[in-house]
């Protein structure tokens, strides 16, 4: 998965999984509350994935190491 779209999907899946895990751990076990929190977090995960893959964020992080 070295193409940009493959890297985007990979970053999005990792960030979305992390967001859902954190939300399920921190929030009360109410499905309504969970949906209200997870939807914006998944949108934010898509935005961060876009910035990392298509706007040079990954290359910047690799140079800083």
C-alpha positions in Angstrom: 0.0 0.0 0.0 2.5 2.6 -1.1 0.1 4.6 -3.1 -1.4 7.8 -1.6 -4.9 6.4 -1.4 -3.6 3.3 0.3 -1.7 5.3 2.8 -4.8 7.5 3.4 -7.0 4.4 4.0 -4.4 3.0 6.4 -4.1 6.2 8.4 -7.8 6.7 8.5 -8.5 3.2 9.8 -5.8 3.5 12.5 -7.0 6.9 13.6 -10.7 5.9 13.5 -10.0 2.8 15.5 -8.1 4.8 18.0 -10.9 7.4 18.2 -13.6 4.7 18.7 -11.6 2.9 21.3 -10.9 6.1 23.3 -14.6 7.1 23.1 -15.8 3.7 24.2 -13.4 3.7 27.1 -14.1 7.3 28.4 -17.8 7.8 27.7 -20.6 6.1 29.6 -22.1 3.0 28.0 -25.0 4.9 26.3 -25.3 4.3 22.6 -26.7 7.8 21.9 -23.8 9.5 23.7 -21.3 7.2 21.9 -22.7 8.1 18.5 -22.7 11.8 19.3 -19.0 11.6 20.2 -17.8 9.1 17.6 -19.2 10.8 14.5 -17.1 14.1 15.0 -14.1 12.0 16.0 -14.2 10.0 12.8 -14.6 13.1 10.7 -11.6 14.5 12.5 -9.7 11.3 11.8 -10.5 11.7 8.1 -9.2 15.3 8.2 -6.0 14.4 10.0 -5.4 11.5 7.6 -5.8 13.8 4.7 -3.4 16.3 6.1 -0.9 13.6 6.9 -1.0 11.9 3.5 -1.8 14.5 1.0 -0.4 17.7 2.6 3.1 16.3 3.5 2.5 15.6 7.1 4.1 12.2 7.1 7.2 13.4 5.3 7.5 16.3 7.8 7.3 13.8 10.7 9.8 11.5 9.1 12.3 14.4 8.6 11.9 15.5 12.3 13.1 12.1 13.6 
